[in-house]
């Protein structure tokens, strides 16, 4: 098959990692794969610079940008139409909201045999302005009519899209996001990794280390973690926090920590290559993910793969991997008391951390195989091509 994947930008992020793993898995299976993406800018880093993309053809479309720009968006639509027309793809698979809307419209107009979109997380959500949500929902409705299949990385995404009236339930299927979990499940020398990381961070050997892997960006929940830490740290002198990632809010977060007297309890890695993230997760005792808007929280899956109990808000795809009192704690959205209680209980019980971590590891190994994701995508492609995409 000749397959195109279209995504707005290839920053270091969950949707982008999913897309790249899909592309490279299909390349390994002998397909001709083209990745079409816009320019990658910003403090989140460039994913393609960190990975071997041998065999993958990459086309950068200058007009494919994240922000709404009617003139550039129209140009982008026409550029994508021309590329699709020239390349004669069997499958066009879009990702992310902006690329998904323009890419589906272009592929549909060019009568591509199989047009598929993956929902990594809805652009509309409870924290967005009502008028913006209405625009997003109407745009998604428009695009849903211009593809043959909608795939979601978690069942929760289907529920949200159906409730918003984007498309009927029958048009959705769940394909769990494949991840390379091997670096997180490497048990050759976990103690050695932890010791080295604690030394690098100037932390004591008996530290209880909570790690959060996320861009320092709005709605990622760093404020909830800091507010909870302010109280929990009073009763746990060996509790420390590690923020893995960088972003626009770093200075604001550092100022808040200083104001609350927590600067010594928090460490920052800054922007690190994806290959460095596993060692920080392996060194941790607890994975905390308090994002208010996420599709399937990849950081939680990776933390559970490393046998770390997870704390997350009961939102989006989190309940599909964070089983309350089994693999971690599901907290009510924005409920600070729940977060503090979860941190306290895990800080006080190494045995509970061990049991929850082991349960979480067993769960995610079953669900999030990269090979299985690539197999499922091919199954869906073949169904559409065989049925003539009717």
Short mmCIF file of the C-alpha atoms (twelve columns), coordinates in Angstrom:
data_MODEL
# 
_entry.id   MODEL 
# 
loop_
_atom_site.group_PDB 
_atom_site.id 
_atom_site.type_symbol 
_atom_site.label_atom_id 
_atom_site.label_alt_id 
_atom_site.label_comp_id 
_atom_site.label_asym_id 
_atom_site.label_seq_id 
_atom_site.Cartn_x 
_atom_site.Cartn_y 
_atom_site.Cartn_z 
_atom_site.pdbx_PDB_model_num 
ATOM 1   C CA . UNK A 1   0.000   0.000  0.000  1 
ATOM 2   C CA . UNK A 2   0.967   3.611  -0.471 1 
ATOM 3   C CA . UNK A 3   0.110   5.445  2.739  1 
ATOM 4   C CA . UNK A 4   0.221   9.102  3.741  1 
ATOM 5   C CA . UNK A 5   0.113   10.281 7.354  1 
ATOM 6   C CA . UNK A 6   -0.698  13.970 7.823  1 
ATOM 7   C CA . UNK A 7   -0.061  15.815 11.092 1 
ATOM 8   C CA . UNK A 8   0.318   19.485 11.942 1 
ATOM 9   C CA . UNK A 9   3.792   19.368 13.510 1 
ATOM 10  C CA . UNK A 10  6.216   16.774 14.839 1 
ATOM 11  C CA . UNK A 11  7.012   18.091 18.292 1 
ATOM 12  C CA . UNK A 12  7.940   15.755 21.145 1 
ATOM 13  C CA . UNK A 13  4.443   14.711 22.164 1 
ATOM 14  C CA . UNK A 14  2.073   11.786 22.416 1 
ATOM 15  C CA . UNK A 15  0.154   12.166 19.147 1 
ATOM 16  C CA . UNK A 16  3.418   12.711 17.293 1 
ATOM 17  C CA . UNK A 17  5.059   9.625  18.824 1 
ATOM 18  C CA . UNK A 18  1.999   7.580  17.907 1 
ATOM 19  C CA . UNK A 19  2.161   8.844  14.331 1 
ATOM 20  C CA . UNK A 20  5.874   8.156  13.947 1 
ATOM 21  C CA . UNK A 21  5.583   4.641  15.401 1 
ATOM 22  C CA . UNK A 22  2.729   3.969  12.967 1 
ATOM 23  C CA . UNK A 23  4.797   5.231  10.032 1 
ATOM 24  C CA . UNK A 24  7.925   3.269  10.910 1 
ATOM 25  C CA . UNK A 25  5.966   0.091  11.646 1 
ATOM 26  C CA . UNK A 26  4.347   0.313  8.230  1 
ATOM 27  C CA . UNK A 27  7.719   0.992  6.580  1 
ATOM 28  C CA . UNK A 28  9.070   -2.172 8.235  1 
ATOM 29  C CA . UNK A 29  6.067   -4.089 6.891  1 
ATOM 30  C CA . UNK A 30  7.047   -3.121 3.353  1 
ATOM 31  C CA . UNK A 31  4.602   -0.304 2.627  1 
ATOM 32  C CA . UNK A 32  5.487   2.981  0.928  1 
ATOM 33  C CA . UNK A 33  4.883   5.599  3.595  1 
ATOM 34  C CA . UNK A 34  4.974   9.385  3.374  1 
ATOM 35  C CA . UNK A 35  4.754   11.659 6.408  1 
ATOM 36  C CA . UNK A 36  3.318   15.093 5.589  1 
ATOM 37  C CA . UNK A 37  3.824   17.671 8.329  1 
ATOM 38  C CA . UNK A 38  4.045   21.385 8.923  1 
ATOM 39  C CA . UNK A 39  7.092   23.218 10.303 1 
ATOM 40  C CA . UNK A 40  8.025   22.136 13.832 1 
ATOM 41  C CA . UNK A 41  8.719   25.126 16.042 1 
ATOM 42  C CA . UNK A 42  8.463   25.903 19.755 1 
ATOM 43  C CA . UNK A 43  10.095  24.794 23.006 1 
ATOM 44  C CA . UNK A 44  8.608   21.277 22.858 1 
ATOM 45  C CA . UNK A 45  11.479  19.975 20.713 1 
ATOM 46  C CA . UNK A 46  11.662  18.224 17.329 1 
ATOM 47  C CA . UNK A 47  10.763  14.536 17.445 1 
ATOM 48  C CA . UNK A 48  12.130  13.619 14.025 1 
ATOM 49  C CA . UNK A 49  15.638  14.729 15.033 1 
ATOM 50  C CA . UNK A 50  15.611  12.151 17.838 1 
ATOM 51  C CA . UNK A 51  14.662  9.055  15.819 1 
ATOM 52  C CA . UNK A 52  15.876  6.991  12.887 1 
ATOM 53  C CA . UNK A 53  13.440  7.618  10.033 1 
ATOM 54  C CA . UNK A 54  15.198  5.521  7.385  1 
ATOM 55  C CA . UNK A 55  12.737  4.472  4.713  1 
ATOM 56  C CA . UNK A 56  10.195  7.151  5.597  1 
ATOM 57  C CA . UNK A 57  9.702   9.968  3.089  1 
ATOM 58  C CA . UNK A 58  8.929   13.287 4.773  1 
ATOM 59  C CA . UNK A 59  7.247   16.244 3.095  1 
ATOM 60  C CA . UNK A 60  7.107   19.543 4.973  1 
ATOM 61  C CA . UNK A 61  4.208   21.815 4.032  1 
ATOM 62  C CA . UNK A 62  5.032   25.382 5.005  1 
ATOM 63  C CA . UNK A 63  1.378   26.429 5.137  1 
ATOM 64  C CA . UNK A 64  0.370   23.670 7.593  1 
ATOM 65  C CA . UNK A 65  0.419   25.572 10.882 1 
ATOM 66  C CA . UNK A 66  -1.279  25.072 14.248 1 
ATOM 67  C CA . UNK A 67  -2.973  28.469 14.608 1 
ATOM 68  C CA . UNK A 68  -6.037  29.423 12.585 1 
ATOM 69  C CA . UNK A 69  -5.087  31.486 9.548  1 
ATOM 70  C CA . UNK A 70  -7.746  31.496 6.785  1 
ATOM 71  C CA . UNK A 71  -5.364  32.470 3.997  1 
ATOM 72  C CA . UNK A 72  -2.665  29.947 4.915  1 
ATOM 73  C CA . UNK A 73  -5.293  27.296 5.641  1 
ATOM 74  C CA . UNK A 74  -6.753  27.699 2.153  1 
ATOM 75  C CA . UNK A 75  -3.284  27.520 0.632  1 
ATOM 76  C CA . UNK A 76  -2.540  24.454 2.741  1 
ATOM 77  C CA . UNK A 77  -5.712  22.753 1.494  1 
ATOM 78  C CA . UNK A 78  -4.666  23.310 -2.103 1 
ATOM 79  C CA . UNK A 79  -1.063  22.213 -1.498 1 
ATOM 80  C CA . UNK A 80  -2.279  19.011 0.159  1 
ATOM 81  C CA . UNK A 81  -4.701  18.361 -2.689 1 
ATOM 82  C CA . UNK A 82  -1.867  18.662 -5.199 1 
ATOM 83  C CA . UNK A 83  0.426   16.342 -3.232 1 
ATOM 84  C CA . UNK A 84  -2.340  13.758 -2.842 1 
ATOM 85  C CA . UNK A 85  -3.231  14.009 -6.528 1 
ATOM 86  C CA . UNK A 86  0.397   13.585 -7.631 1 
ATOM 87  C CA . UNK A 87  1.217   10.743 -5.213 1 
ATOM 88  C CA . UNK A 88  -1.980  8.699  -5.753 1 
ATOM 89  C CA . UNK A 89  -2.143  7.305  -2.194 1 
ATOM 90  C CA . UNK A 90  -4.234  4.261  -1.326 1 
ATOM 91  C CA . UNK A 91  -4.653  5.538  2.226  1 
ATOM 92  C CA . UNK A 92  -4.563  9.019  3.753  1 
ATOM 93  C CA . UNK A 93  -4.447  8.861  7.544  1 
ATOM 94  C CA . UNK A 94  -4.719  12.186 9.373  1 
ATOM 95  C CA . UNK A 95  -3.850  13.104 12.949 1 
ATOM 96  C CA . UNK A 96  -4.523  16.118 15.208 1 
ATOM 97  C CA . UNK A 97  -7.367  18.578 14.757 1 
ATOM 98  C CA . UNK A 98  -5.982  21.136 12.289 1 
ATOM 99  C CA . UNK A 99  -4.248  18.661 9.975  1 
ATOM 100 C CA . UNK A 100 -7.199  16.336 10.396 1 
ATOM 101 C CA . UNK A 101 -9.754  18.844 9.158  1 
ATOM 102 C CA . UNK A 102 -7.762  20.203 6.210  1 
ATOM 103 C CA . UNK A 103 -6.180  16.856 5.360  1 
ATOM 104 C CA . UNK A 104 -9.473  14.975 5.295  1 
ATOM 105 C CA . UNK A 105 -11.095 17.633 3.138  1 
ATOM 106 C CA . UNK A 106 -8.219  17.469 0.643  1 
ATOM 107 C CA . UNK A 107 -8.079  13.667 0.539  1 
ATOM 108 C CA . UNK A 108 -11.863 13.380 0.159  1 
ATOM 109 C CA . UNK A 109 -11.886 15.869 -2.693 1 
ATOM 110 C CA . UNK A 110 -9.219  13.825 -4.467 1 
ATOM 111 C CA . UNK A 111 -11.269 10.643 -3.934 1 
ATOM 112 C CA . UNK A 112 -8.615  8.723  -1.996 1 
ATOM 113 C CA . UNK A 113 -9.853  5.107  -1.566 1 
ATOM 114 C CA . UNK A 114 -9.394  5.092  2.229  1 
ATOM 115 C CA . UNK A 115 -9.462  8.265  4.341  1 
ATOM 116 C CA . UNK A 116 -8.944  7.695  8.072  1 
ATOM 117 C CA . UNK A 117 -8.555  10.035 11.021 1 
ATOM 118 C CA . UNK A 118 -7.189  9.217  14.478 1 
ATOM 119 C CA . UNK A 119 -8.591  11.157 17.427 1 
ATOM 120 C CA . UNK A 120 -5.743  11.604 19.912 1 
ATOM 121 C CA . UNK A 121 -7.749  14.068 21.992 1 
ATOM 122 C CA . UNK A 122 -10.695 16.355 21.185 1 
ATOM 123 C CA . UNK A 123 -9.980  20.025 20.437 1 
ATOM 124 C CA . UNK A 124 -13.191 20.911 22.295 1 
ATOM 125 C CA . UNK A 125 -13.240 20.552 26.065 1 
ATOM 126 C CA . UNK A 126 -14.801 21.944 29.246 1 
ATOM 127 C CA . UNK A 127 -12.032 24.496 29.796 1 
ATOM 128 C CA . UNK A 128 -12.395 26.130 26.380 1 
ATOM 129 C CA . UNK A 129 -14.619 29.103 25.575 1 
ATOM 130 C CA . UNK A 130 -18.112 28.080 24.432 1 
ATOM 131 C CA . UNK A 131 -17.847 29.847 21.074 1 
ATOM 132 C CA . UNK A 132 -14.535 28.161 20.314 1 
ATOM 133 C CA . UNK A 133 -15.962 24.771 21.243 1 
ATOM 134 C CA . UNK A 134 -18.837 25.359 18.844 1 
ATOM 135 C CA . UNK A 135 -16.390 26.142 16.012 1 
ATOM 136 C CA . UNK A 136 -14.324 23.054 16.818 1 
ATOM 137 C CA . UNK A 137 -17.373 20.788 16.989 1 
ATOM 138 C CA . UNK A 138 -18.836 22.078 13.722 1 
ATOM 139 C CA . UNK A 139 -15.433 21.712 12.044 1 
ATOM 140 C CA . UNK A 140 -15.135 18.136 13.316 1 
ATOM 141 C CA . UNK A 141 -18.646 17.373 12.029 1 
ATOM 142 C CA . UNK A 142 -17.618 18.726 8.622  1 
ATOM 143 C CA . UNK A 143 -14.457 16.615 8.588  1 
ATOM 144 C CA . UNK A 144 -16.193 13.467 9.898  1 
ATOM 145 C CA . UNK A 145 -18.329 13.448 6.747  1 
ATOM 146 C CA . UNK A 146 -15.141 13.503 4.675  1 
ATOM 147 C CA . UNK A 147 -13.500 10.321 5.919  1 
ATOM 148 C CA . UNK A 148 -14.405 6.653  5.890  1 
ATOM 149 C CA . UNK A 149 -13.339 5.737  9.415  1 
ATOM 150 C CA . UNK A 150 -12.641 7.462  12.734 1 
ATOM 151 C CA . UNK A 151 -10.199 5.789  15.099 1 
ATOM 152 C CA . UNK A 152 -9.780  6.722  18.762 1 
ATOM 153 C CA . UNK A 153 -6.840  5.964  21.041 1 
ATOM 154 C CA . UNK A 154 -9.242  5.439  23.956 1 
ATOM 155 C CA . UNK A 155 -12.921 4.573  24.354 1 
ATOM 156 C CA . UNK A 156 -13.423 7.890  26.141 1 
ATOM 157 C CA . UNK A 157 -12.687 9.772  22.924 1 
ATOM 158 C CA . UNK A 158 -15.522 7.986  21.146 1 
ATOM 159 C CA . UNK A 159 -17.921 8.851  23.963 1 
ATOM 160 C CA . UNK A 160 -16.970 12.528 23.825 1 
ATOM 161 C CA . UNK A 161 -17.311 12.777 20.042 1 
ATOM 162 C CA . UNK A 162 -20.645 10.951 19.995 1 
ATOM 163 C CA . UNK A 163 -22.015 13.109 22.832 1 
ATOM 164 C CA . UNK A 164 -20.958 16.234 20.895 1 
ATOM 165 C CA . UNK A 165 -22.826 14.945 17.835 1 
ATOM 166 C CA . UNK A 166 -19.719 14.790 15.639 1 
ATOM 167 C CA . UNK A 167 -20.618 11.407 14.139 1 
ATOM 168 C CA . UNK A 168 -22.647 8.299  15.017 1 
ATOM 169 C CA . UNK A 169 -21.005 5.693  17.249 1 
ATOM 170 C CA . UNK A 170 -20.818 3.201  14.410 1 
ATOM 171 C CA . UNK A 171 -18.207 5.316  12.624 1 
ATOM 172 C CA . UNK A 172 -15.705 4.968  15.498 1 
ATOM 173 C CA . UNK A 173 -13.345 2.192  16.484 1 
ATOM 174 C CA . UNK A 174 -10.731 2.106  19.249 1 
ATOM 175 C CA . UNK A 175 -7.113  1.378  18.357 1 
ATOM 176 C CA . UNK A 176 -4.994  1.755  21.462 1 
ATOM 177 C CA . UNK A 177 -1.931  3.894  20.981 1 
ATOM 178 C CA . UNK A 178 1.142   1.738  20.509 1 
ATOM 179 C CA . UNK A 179 4.213   2.612  22.532 1 
ATOM 180 C CA . UNK A 180 7.734   1.348  22.816 1 
ATOM 181 C CA . UNK A 181 7.514   0.176  26.419 1 
ATOM 182 C CA . UNK A 182 10.737  -1.828 26.479 1 
ATOM 183 C CA . UNK A 183 12.899  1.031  27.840 1 
ATOM 184 C CA . UNK A 184 10.430  1.398  30.720 1 
ATOM 185 C CA . UNK A 185 10.280  -2.299 31.538 1 
ATOM 186 C CA . UNK A 186 14.040  -2.848 31.477 1 
ATOM 187 C CA . UNK A 187 14.810  -4.545 34.790 1 
ATOM 188 C CA . UNK A 188 18.504  -5.188 34.248 1 
ATOM 189 C CA . UNK A 189 19.675  -2.550 36.692 1 
ATOM 190 C CA . UNK A 190 16.792  -0.463 38.076 1 
ATOM 191 C CA . UNK A 191 18.571  0.248  41.360 1 
ATOM 192 C CA . UNK A 192 21.637  1.486  39.535 1 
ATOM 193 C CA . UNK A 193 19.543  3.829  37.421 1 
ATOM 194 C CA . UNK A 194 17.778  5.200  40.481 1 
ATOM 195 C CA . UNK A 195 21.016  5.786  42.347 1 
ATOM 196 C CA . UNK A 196 22.561  7.674  39.441 1 
ATOM 197 C CA . UNK A 197 19.487  9.847  38.901 1 
ATOM 198 C CA . UNK A 198 19.217  10.709 42.595 1 
ATOM 199 C CA . UNK A 199 22.886  11.700 42.616 1 
ATOM 200 C CA . UNK A 200 22.401  13.877 39.514 1 
ATOM 201 C CA . UNK A 201 19.459  15.596 41.162 1 
ATOM 202 C CA . UNK A 202 21.263  15.971 44.501 1 
ATOM 203 C CA . UNK A 203 18.575  13.995 46.299 1 
ATOM 204 C CA . UNK A 204 18.990  11.682 49.323 1 
ATOM 205 C CA . UNK A 205 18.928  7.904  48.893 1 
ATOM 206 C CA . UNK A 206 15.713  7.597  50.916 1 
ATOM 207 C CA . UNK A 207 13.856  10.153 48.782 1 
ATOM 208 C CA . UNK A 208 10.302  9.360  47.724 1 
ATOM 209 C CA . UNK A 209 10.371  10.742 44.205 1 
ATOM 210 C CA . UNK A 210 7.240   11.789 42.333 1 
ATOM 211 C CA . UNK A 211 7.748   12.310 38.601 1 
ATOM 212 C CA . UNK A 212 5.512   14.225 36.204 1 
ATOM 213 C CA . UNK A 213 6.239   13.967 32.474 1 
ATOM 214 C CA . UNK A 214 4.539   16.772 30.571 1 
ATOM 215 C CA . UNK A 215 5.112   19.998 28.730 1 
ATOM 216 C CA . UNK A 216 5.126   22.992 31.064 1 
ATOM 217 C CA . UNK A 217 1.986   24.281 29.474 1 
ATOM 218 C CA . UNK A 218 -1.607  25.240 30.231 1 
ATOM 219 C CA . UNK A 219 -4.028  22.536 31.433 1 
ATOM 220 C CA . UNK A 220 -1.218  20.073 32.187 1 
ATOM 221 C CA . UNK A 221 -2.003  20.287 35.912 1 
ATOM 222 C CA . UNK A 222 1.304   21.483 37.360 1 
ATOM 223 C CA . UNK A 223 -0.600  23.970 39.532 1 
ATOM 224 C CA . UNK A 224 -2.576  21.170 41.202 1 
ATOM 225 C CA . UNK A 225 0.582   19.195 41.874 1 
ATOM 226 C CA . UNK A 226 2.298   22.201 43.442 1 
ATOM 227 C CA . UNK A 227 -0.718  23.085 45.580 1 
ATOM 228 C CA . UNK A 228 -0.941  19.495 46.844 1 
ATOM 229 C CA . UNK A 229 2.800   19.364 47.491 1 
ATOM 230 C CA . UNK A 230 2.631   22.472 49.668 1 
ATOM 231 C CA . UNK A 231 0.709   20.531 52.327 1 
ATOM 232 C CA . UNK A 232 1.970   16.968 51.807 1 
ATOM 233 C CA . UNK A 233 5.612   18.010 52.056 1 
ATOM 234 C CA . UNK A 234 4.976   19.225 55.621 1 
ATOM 235 C CA . UNK A 235 4.507   15.647 56.845 1 
ATOM 236 C CA . UNK A 236 6.934   13.937 54.448 1 
ATOM 237 C CA . UNK A 237 10.399  15.485 54.702 1 
ATOM 238 C CA . UNK A 238 11.837  13.012 52.182 1 
ATOM 239 C CA . UNK A 239 9.248   13.756 49.446 1 
ATOM 240 C CA . UNK A 240 10.559  15.305 46.221 1 
ATOM 241 C CA . UNK A 241 9.142   16.079 42.791 1 
ATOM 242 C CA . UNK A 242 10.708  15.896 39.336 1 
ATOM 243 C CA . UNK A 243 9.178   17.743 36.373 1 
ATOM 244 C CA . UNK A 244 10.319  16.202 33.097 1 
ATOM 245 C CA . UNK A 245 9.785   18.531 30.158 1 
ATOM 246 C CA . UNK A 246 9.912   22.199 29.289 1 
ATOM 247 C CA . UNK A 247 7.563   24.862 28.027 1 
ATOM 248 C CA . UNK A 248 6.258   28.396 28.214 1 
ATOM 249 C CA . UNK A 249 5.215   28.205 31.875 1 
ATOM 250 C CA . UNK A 250 8.576   27.306 33.394 1 
ATOM 251 C CA . UNK A 251 9.347   30.769 34.782 1 
ATOM 252 C CA . UNK A 252 5.824   31.053 36.197 1 
ATOM 253 C CA . UNK A 253 6.087   27.636 37.854 1 
ATOM 254 C CA . UNK A 254 9.499   28.425 39.336 1 
ATOM 255 C CA . UNK A 255 8.147   31.688 40.749 1 
ATOM 256 C CA . UNK A 256 5.194   29.866 42.321 1 
ATOM 257 C CA . UNK A 257 7.501   27.283 43.913 1 
ATOM 258 C CA . UNK A 258 9.676   30.018 45.361 1 
ATOM 259 C CA . UNK A 259 6.638   31.811 46.760 1 
ATOM 260 C CA . UNK A 260 5.421   28.613 48.453 1 
ATOM 261 C CA . UNK A 261 8.871   27.680 49.789 1 
ATOM 262 C CA . UNK A 262 9.035   24.535 47.659 1 
ATOM 263 C CA . UNK A 263 12.001  25.280 45.419 1 
ATOM 264 C CA . UNK A 264 14.181  22.713 47.198 1 
ATOM 265 C CA . UNK A 265 11.531  20.015 46.800 1 
ATOM 266 C CA . UNK A 266 11.225  20.322 43.025 1 
ATOM 267 C CA . UNK A 267 13.695  19.529 40.255 1 
ATOM 268 C CA . UNK A 268 13.460  20.314 36.540 1 
ATOM 269 C CA . UNK A 269 15.058  18.315 33.740 1 
ATOM 270 C CA . UNK A 270 14.261  20.859 31.037 1 
ATOM 271 C CA . UNK A 271 13.756  19.531 27.532 1 
ATOM 272 C CA . UNK A 272 15.320  16.070 27.262 1 
ATOM 273 C CA . UNK A 273 15.477  13.609 24.337 1 
ATOM 274 C CA . UNK A 274 12.738  10.946 24.425 1 
ATOM 275 C CA . UNK A 275 15.445  8.325  24.996 1 
ATOM 276 C CA . UNK A 276 16.303  9.974  28.334 1 
ATOM 277 C CA . UNK A 277 12.767  9.987  29.736 1 
ATOM 278 C CA . UNK A 278 12.693  6.287  30.781 1 
ATOM 279 C CA . UNK A 279 15.581  6.641  33.207 1 
ATOM 280 C CA . UNK A 280 13.775  9.383  35.123 1 
ATOM 281 C CA . UNK A 281 10.590  7.314  35.264 1 
ATOM 282 C CA . UNK A 282 12.504  4.212  36.383 1 
ATOM 283 C CA . UNK A 283 14.134  6.247  39.157 1 
ATOM 284 C CA . UNK A 284 10.787  7.448  40.500 1 
ATOM 285 C CA . UNK A 285 8.471   5.958  43.116 1 
ATOM 286 C CA . UNK A 286 5.217   7.513  41.881 1 
ATOM 287 C CA . UNK A 287 3.969   8.846  38.526 1 
ATOM 288 C CA . UNK A 288 1.653   11.844 38.836 1 
ATOM 289 C CA . UNK A 289 -0.395  13.010 35.861 1 
ATOM 290 C CA . UNK A 290 -2.952  15.738 36.542 1 
ATOM 291 C CA . UNK A 291 -3.686  16.960 33.042 1 
ATOM 292 C CA . UNK A 292 -7.128  18.453 32.536 1 
ATOM 293 C CA . UNK A 293 -7.179  17.688 28.841 1 
ATOM 294 C CA . UNK A 294 -5.635  14.559 27.407 1 
ATOM 295 C CA . UNK A 295 -6.624  11.769 25.063 1 
ATOM 296 C CA . UNK A 296 -4.853  8.684  26.235 1 
ATOM 297 C CA . UNK A 297 -2.179  9.759  28.767 1 
ATOM 298 C CA . UNK A 298 0.969   8.153  27.340 1 
ATOM 299 C CA . UNK A 299 3.028   9.260  30.323 1 
ATOM 300 C CA . UNK A 300 0.742   7.226  32.587 1 
ATOM 301 C CA . UNK A 301 1.077   4.145  30.400 1 
ATOM 302 C CA . UNK A 302 4.861   4.516  30.425 1 
ATOM 303 C CA . UNK A 303 4.902   5.011  34.188 1 
ATOM 304 C CA . UNK A 304 2.813   1.893  34.722 1 
ATOM 305 C CA . UNK A 305 5.103   -0.037 32.363 1 
ATOM 306 C CA . UNK A 306 7.928   0.913  34.716 1 
ATOM 307 C CA . UNK A 307 5.821   -0.500 37.585 1 
ATOM 308 C CA . UNK A 308 5.129   2.898  39.148 1 
ATOM 309 C CA . UNK A 309 1.682   3.574  40.636 1 
ATOM 310 C CA . UNK A 310 -0.110  6.465  38.946 1 
ATOM 311 C CA . UNK A 311 -2.167  9.378  40.227 1 
ATOM 312 C CA . UNK A 312 -4.463  10.989 37.661 1 
ATOM 313 C CA . UNK A 313 -7.693  12.907 37.333 1 
ATOM 314 C CA . UNK A 314 -10.746 10.902 36.290 1 
ATOM 315 C CA . UNK A 315 -10.818 12.449 32.816 1 
ATOM 316 C CA . UNK A 316 -10.607 11.327 29.191 1 
ATOM 317 C CA . UNK A 317 -8.652  8.082  28.748 1 
ATOM 318 C CA . UNK A 318 -7.096  7.952  32.222 1 
ATOM 319 C CA . UNK A 319 -9.690  5.539  33.734 1 
ATOM 320 C CA . UNK A 320 -8.800  2.984  31.066 1 
ATOM 321 C CA . UNK A 321 -5.352  2.530  32.593 1 
ATOM 322 C CA . UNK A 322 -5.548  3.975  36.109 1 
ATOM 323 C CA . UNK A 323 -7.742  1.494  37.960 1 
ATOM 324 C CA . UNK A 324 -8.538  3.029  41.335 1 
ATOM 325 C CA . UNK A 325 -6.870  1.215  44.247 1 
ATOM 326 C CA . UNK A 326 -5.435  -1.275 41.763 1 
ATOM 327 C CA . UNK A 327 -2.897  0.471  39.501 1 
ATOM 328 C CA . UNK A 328 -3.024  3.836  41.254 1 
ATOM 329 C CA . UNK A 329 -5.518  6.487  42.299 1 
ATOM 330 C CA . UNK A 330 -8.158  8.204  40.170 1 
ATOM 331 C CA . UNK A 331 -8.912  11.622 41.630 1 
ATOM 332 C CA . UNK A 332 -11.989 13.683 40.965 1 
ATOM 333 C CA . UNK A 333 -11.187 16.379 38.417 1 
ATOM 334 C CA . UNK A 334 -9.563  19.415 40.048 1 
ATOM 335 C CA . UNK A 335 -10.114 17.926 43.508 1 
ATOM 336 C CA . UNK A 336 -7.060  18.887 45.539 1 
ATOM 337 C CA . UNK A 337 -8.063  16.814 48.572 1 
ATOM 338 C CA . UNK A 338 -8.103  13.640 46.471 1 
ATOM 339 C CA . UNK A 339 -4.616  14.396 45.164 1 
ATOM 340 C CA . UNK A 340 -3.241  15.063 48.642 1 
ATOM 341 C CA . UNK A 341 -4.795  11.851 49.986 1 
ATOM 342 C CA . UNK A 342 -3.342  9.799  47.136 1 
ATOM 343 C CA . UNK A 343 0.127   11.269 47.621 1 
ATOM 344 C CA . UNK A 344 -0.010  10.678 51.366 1 
ATOM 345 C CA . UNK A 345 -1.096  7.055  51.040 1 
ATOM 346 C CA . UNK A 346 1.555   6.194  48.480 1 
ATOM 347 C CA . UNK A 347 4.277   8.042  50.395 1 
ATOM 348 C CA . UNK A 348 3.459   6.065  53.525 1 
ATOM 349 C CA . UNK A 349 3.295   2.594  51.962 1 
ATOM 350 C CA . UNK A 350 6.167   1.181  49.866 1 
ATOM 351 C CA . UNK A 351 4.245   -2.115 49.719 1 
ATOM 352 C CA . UNK A 352 1.206   -0.410 48.192 1 
ATOM 353 C CA . UNK A 353 3.462   1.260  45.634 1 
ATOM 354 C CA . UNK A 354 4.959   -2.115 44.739 1 
ATOM 355 C CA . UNK A 355 1.616   -3.907 44.349 1 
ATOM 356 C CA . UNK A 356 -0.033  -1.157 42.334 1 
ATOM 357 C CA . UNK A 357 3.016   -0.811 40.114 1 
ATOM 358 C CA . UNK A 358 3.082   -4.539 39.365 1 
ATOM 359 C CA . UNK A 359 -0.633  -4.539 38.481 1 
ATOM 360 C CA . UNK A 360 -0.208  -1.539 36.224 1 
ATOM 361 C CA . UNK A 361 2.744   -3.076 34.418 1 
ATOM 362 C CA . UNK A 362 0.777   -6.252 33.652 1 
ATOM 363 C CA . UNK A 363 -2.165  -4.225 32.324 1 
ATOM 364 C CA . UNK A 364 -0.322  -1.948 29.910 1 
ATOM 365 C CA . UNK A 365 1.855   -4.710 28.472 1 
ATOM 366 C CA . UNK A 366 -1.347  -6.319 27.184 1 
ATOM 367 C CA . UNK A 367 -2.903  -3.202 25.685 1 
ATOM 368 C CA . UNK A 368 -0.201  -0.989 24.227 1 
ATOM 369 C CA . UNK A 369 2.052   -3.047 21.978 1 
ATOM 370 C CA . UNK A 370 3.358   -1.077 18.979 1 
ATOM 371 C CA . UNK A 371 3.187   -4.187 16.817 1 
ATOM 372 C CA . UNK A 372 -0.449  -4.694 17.742 1 
ATOM 373 C CA . UNK A 373 -1.280  -1.065 16.883 1 
ATOM 374 C CA . UNK A 374 0.344   -1.384 13.456 1 
ATOM 375 C CA . UNK A 375 -1.508  -4.665 12.844 1 
ATOM 376 C CA . UNK A 376 -4.833  -3.075 13.797 1 
ATOM 377 C CA . UNK A 377 -4.242  -0.118 11.478 1 
ATOM 378 C CA . UNK A 378 -3.497  -2.432 8.577  1 
ATOM 379 C CA . UNK A 379 -6.660  -4.400 9.332  1 
ATOM 380 C CA . UNK A 380 -8.709  -1.215 9.128  1 
ATOM 381 C CA . UNK A 381 -7.002  -0.091 5.926  1 
ATOM 382 C CA . UNK A 382 -7.620  -3.458 4.270  1 
ATOM 383 C CA . UNK A 383 -11.277 -3.498 5.296  1 
ATOM 384 C CA . UNK A 384 -11.853 -0.096 3.707  1 
ATOM 385 C CA . UNK A 385 -9.933  -0.902 0.523  1 
ATOM 386 C CA . UNK A 386 -11.650 -4.288 0.143  1 
ATOM 387 C CA . UNK A 387 -15.107 -2.786 0.647  1 
ATOM 388 C CA . UNK A 388 -14.417 0.099  -1.676 1 
ATOM 389 C CA . UNK A 389 -14.703 2.531  1.260  1 
ATOM 390 C CA . UNK A 390 -18.500 2.446  1.117  1 
# 
